[in-house]
Amino acid sequence: MPPPQTTSSPCTRRRRRVLACAASIAVVLLTSAGTGHADPYAPPVDVPALTPSTLDVRYAAERRSIEDALTTARAVGDSGRTRTLGAFLRPGRRFLYFDPRGRGRAVEVIGDLARAHRVAVLVPGADTTVTAFDTRGDKPWSTPGGGARALYTQAQNNTQDLAVVAWLGYAAPETFSDDVLTDDRAGKGAVRLHHFLDEIHKVNPSAHVGLLCHSYGSVVCGRAAIDGPMGAAWRQVTDIALFGSPGAAAPSAKAMSYTTRIWAGRGTSDWMEDVPHVRLLGLGLGPDPVSAPFGARLFDAGEAGHSDYLEPGSTSLRNLAAIAIGHPTSVTRG
């Protein structure tokens, strides 16, 4: 015997239609969240061109911008940004650039940028945001701010004459996104990095610069090296260190520079070793910088994992500090 036929009452059918309509509206709202609403944060403030005489003015202007962004973060209930920006405003911290919109950008200076004989610019990799500028799990050294402080502290053992810049000056891609499969984000970041090096040159034309480029940041540095233009600011760059790199977007160390020392290192615990280093049909980031054909100077990165190159007490941090201060003979080779 077939099962008995059942019919829904008009009231039941109306309830179902209402629920279905509500569910459809919810899906539309959820899928459009983050794309259709206005960003609550203000764009970067206008600041004077960077010179030795305007350096402190820039620091003060960006501090006011951070204070305004903190007010906004509190007003909209953005607890992550509230914690981060509150830390940015601690006494002694100085920022040359700040943009709270979207995933955010920030450039922090540790040390005396105008008088240092050496300037190390730390270029971070994927998943780096303003909210993650100082904190990422239990590894503060894996962030731009924490890594820069670890590098500065390590370098103090050998010289008092180094300034370190934590340079989140580009829109770093997310690890699980199509953006990490190409060097498009890196190309845009390279333009911004060249502009920043021009600013360093205006503030301190006699300083020597070392670029320390982690993960996708090494792609940014590679693109900066091969894209040009190579003016006086680029000639200040004496060392480029690529570590935890998925590829440098350059065919070889010589293609990056004939005069700049190109370094590469990878820790024995870094999962990046298993990533294919290829470039095909616009996808991929090029050859492995630690491979022999690439031709970089290899430095010993010890047992570093992908997020551990700047861990205090590590072999990798000691060697990166030696590169930063321009002591190539102190670097233990890989």
C-alpha atoms as one frame of an Amber mdcrd trajectory, in Angstrom:
protein
   0.000   0.000   0.000   1.500   3.403  -0.937   2.142   5.862   1.862  -0.694
   8.229   2.565  -0.516  11.617   0.820  -0.028  14.586   3.068  -0.642  18.202
   2.309   0.671  21.256   4.044  -1.731  23.771   5.428  -1.672  27.294   3.953
  -0.204  28.535   7.219   2.648  26.011   7.040   3.403  26.906   3.433   3.518
  30.604   4.307   5.946  29.918   7.149   8.193  27.969   4.796   8.164  30.779
   2.240   9.028  33.326   4.918  11.915  31.159   6.174  13.184  30.579   2.640
  13.062  34.292   1.917  14.908  35.083   5.128  17.551  32.482   4.334  18.060
  33.957   0.856  18.466  37.440   2.256  20.954  36.129   4.828  23.032  34.454
   2.114  23.137  37.668   0.072  24.175  39.679   3.109  26.855  37.199   4.103
  28.357  36.828   0.659  28.448  40.598   0.141  29.845  41.363   3.590  33.186
  43.065   3.361  32.679  44.075  -0.254  29.641  46.305  -0.272  30.135  48.313
   2.907  32.260  51.396   3.257  35.559  51.048   5.065  35.183  52.923   8.382
  38.838  53.952   8.479  40.124  57.206   7.010  42.715  57.217   4.195  46.332
  58.180   4.917  46.913  61.787   5.898  48.849  64.204   3.711  52.424  64.431
   4.934  55.438  66.464   3.793  58.088  64.938   1.545  60.656  63.097   3.590
  63.874  64.978   4.363  66.075  65.138   7.474  64.197  68.261   8.591  60.725
  66.714   8.132  61.445  63.323   9.670  60.056  64.211  13.087  57.085  65.939
  11.453  56.261  62.696   9.641  56.511  60.690  12.848  54.143  63.112  14.612
  51.649  63.184  11.735  51.450  59.404  11.511  51.037  59.157  15.283  47.998
  61.435  15.043  46.670  59.259  12.230  47.064  56.164  14.403  45.246  57.922
  17.259  42.344  58.722  14.918  42.234  55.128  13.682  42.197  53.878  17.273
  39.162  56.075  17.980  37.434  54.548  14.952  38.378  50.997  15.961  36.818
  51.520  19.383  33.705  53.058  17.879  33.075  50.151  15.483  34.026  47.469
  18.000  37.134  46.319  16.135  38.894  44.679  19.085  41.877  43.372  17.086
  42.688  46.792  15.686  42.082  48.380  19.068  44.768  46.215  20.668  47.189
  46.690  17.769  46.835  50.460  17.497  47.057  50.874  21.254  50.428  49.110
  21.060  51.487  51.340  18.160  51.031  54.348  20.434  53.371  53.155  23.160
  56.108  55.684  23.987  59.104  55.538  21.674  57.423  53.892  18.684  57.724
  55.823  15.407  55.941  55.250  12.115  56.756  56.768   8.728  53.617  55.513
   7.034  50.239  54.274   8.178  47.110  53.269   6.265  44.386  51.542   8.307
  42.093  50.765   5.373  41.430  47.171   4.408  44.122  44.814   5.694  46.271
  47.860   6.443  49.854  49.013   5.882  52.438  50.394   8.277  56.132  51.298
   8.231  57.918  51.476  11.589  61.448  52.756  12.242  63.652  51.494  15.077
  66.823  53.505  15.601  68.098  56.770  14.120  67.239  56.676  10.424  68.905
  60.003   9.642  72.299  59.181  11.203  72.696  55.406  10.936  75.489  54.109
   8.720  73.444  50.967   8.014  69.692  50.622   7.446  68.014  47.200   7.394
  64.600  47.027   5.735  62.573  43.981   6.723  60.086  43.013   3.968  57.471
  40.534   5.290  55.536  37.879   3.434  51.981  36.612   2.983  49.246  36.988
   5.601  50.870  40.106   7.053  48.322  42.720   8.081  48.270  45.713  10.388
  46.481  43.588  13.000  49.302  41.024  12.765  52.066  43.654  12.763  53.228
  42.772  16.295  51.427  39.569  17.255  51.077  36.171  15.596  50.393  33.290
  17.960  53.252  32.746  20.396  55.955  33.874  17.934  56.272  37.669  18.051
  59.496  37.458  16.029  57.435  36.190  13.063  55.785  39.605  12.677  57.232
  42.776  11.104  57.363  44.681  14.381  58.545  41.801  16.546  61.056  40.623
  13.950  62.494  44.115  13.542  62.967  44.464  17.291  64.639  41.054  17.510
  66.985  41.994  14.662  67.802  45.379  16.210  68.544  43.789  19.600  70.792
  41.147  18.024  72.675  43.763  16.010  73.336  45.824  19.120  75.852  43.176
  20.161  78.077  44.292  17.274  77.184  47.885  16.462  75.153  50.813  17.724
  74.960  52.210  14.217  71.973  50.405  12.675  68.404  51.495  12.001  65.810
  48.805  11.287  62.619  49.385   9.304  59.614  47.076   9.548  58.217  47.690
   6.069  54.628  46.593   5.573  54.388  49.023   2.678  52.530  46.768   0.256
  49.334  44.728   0.182  50.641  41.322   1.227  48.580  38.442  -0.214  46.799
  35.781   1.794  48.482  32.383   1.839  45.345  30.585   0.690  44.570  32.779
  -2.291  45.307  32.996  -6.002  47.513  36.032  -5.308  50.358  33.897  -3.953
  50.588  31.979  -7.221  51.846  34.964  -9.208  54.145  37.924  -8.680  51.464
  40.535  -9.470  51.211  41.732  -5.848  55.003  41.665  -5.683  55.281  43.891
  -8.752  53.096  46.533  -7.138  55.002  46.141  -3.889  58.297  46.566  -5.739
  57.184  49.986  -6.991  56.401  51.017  -3.417  59.701  49.608  -2.177  61.621
  51.651  -4.749  59.748  54.750  -3.611  60.641  54.016   0.005  64.321  53.539
  -0.854  64.210  56.934  -2.555  62.910  58.394   0.705  65.716  56.761   2.695
  68.205  58.246   0.233  66.780  61.726   0.784  66.989  61.367   4.557  70.369
  59.631   4.699  72.219  59.541   1.351  75.374  58.015   2.837  73.760  55.020
   4.553  74.209  51.496   3.223  70.996  49.495   3.008  70.297  45.798   3.487
  66.990  44.271   2.369  65.895  41.279   4.453  63.081  39.608   2.557  60.987
  36.807   4.041  58.715  34.407   2.161  56.580  36.311  -0.387  58.568  39.397
   0.606  61.490  37.827  -1.266  59.358  37.983  -4.407  58.840  41.703  -3.776
  62.596  42.223  -3.402  63.307  40.152  -6.500  60.903  42.191  -8.580  62.368
  45.421  -7.179  65.841  44.267  -8.209  64.938  43.346 -11.786  62.300  45.981
 -12.535  64.345  49.152 -11.853  64.897  51.999 -12.266  68.284  51.663 -10.562
  69.102  55.167  -9.377  71.230  56.476  -6.539  68.860  55.056  -3.920  69.231
  51.516  -5.246  73.011  51.873  -5.321  72.853  52.238  -1.532  71.626  48.623
  -1.322  74.680  46.487  -0.571  72.939  43.275   0.526  69.684  41.440  -0.222
  68.817  38.383   1.875  66.072  36.028   0.683  64.858  33.544   3.303  61.948
  31.130   3.431  61.476  32.032  -0.217  58.924  30.525  -2.616  60.951  32.029
  -5.504  62.521  35.387  -6.201  60.800  36.257  -9.496  64.321  36.569 -10.915
  66.160  33.944 -12.950  69.395  34.251 -10.979  71.319  36.261  -8.415  73.271
  37.934 -11.206  70.023  39.023 -12.828  69.194  40.807  -9.581  72.564  42.574
  -9.367  76.211  42.217 -10.312  77.369  44.352  -7.393  74.910  43.781  -4.550
  75.561  40.729  -2.366  72.590  38.367  -2.847  72.099  35.981   0.075  69.684
  33.069   0.447  68.872  30.726   3.309  66.292  28.145   4.327  65.962  26.406
   7.659  65.843  22.633   7.824  62.322  22.779   9.317  60.864  25.155   6.734
  58.008  23.566   4.766  58.848  25.896   1.863  61.360  23.274   0.731  58.440
  21.181  -0.530  56.875  23.973  -2.607  57.514  23.626  -6.372  59.776  26.431
  -7.587  58.555  26.792 -11.148  57.155  29.418 -13.454  54.720  28.391 -16.184
  52.078  30.349 -18.104  52.297  33.239 -15.669  51.942  31.040 -12.593  54.704
  30.383 -10.093  57.431  32.555  -8.639  60.586  31.334 -10.316  63.631  29.298
  -9.274  64.592  28.393  -5.732  67.057  31.028  -4.418  68.933  28.407  -2.372
  69.530  26.207  -5.412  73.056  26.103  -6.831  72.037  27.359 -10.321  70.535
  30.518  -8.807  73.970  31.542  -7.600  73.221  33.303  -4.308  75.553  33.297
  -1.312  74.028  30.712   1.014  73.875  31.457   4.732  73.264  28.925   7.481
  69.662  29.201   8.676  69.954  26.373  11.192  66.780  24.490  12.082  64.482
  27.447  11.460  60.876  26.782  10.571  59.095  29.079   8.168  58.185  31.567
  10.909  61.358  31.253  12.974  64.150  33.003  11.073  64.195  35.971  13.458
  63.787  33.965  16.644  66.106  35.292  19.370  69.103  33.037  19.908  68.801
  31.304  16.539  71.551  30.742  13.990  69.420  32.367  11.320  68.929  35.580
  13.322  72.656  35.823  14.057  73.494  35.527  10.367  70.752  37.898   9.236
  72.021  40.467  11.739  75.541  40.097  10.311  74.127  40.685   6.829  72.146
  43.680   8.077  75.185  45.405   9.567  77.356  44.652   6.542  79.724  42.066
   8.044  79.782  39.362   5.351  82.799  37.617   6.864  80.825  37.031  10.077
  78.126  35.098   8.239  78.380  31.325   8.587  77.736  29.844   5.196  75.090
  27.249   4.421
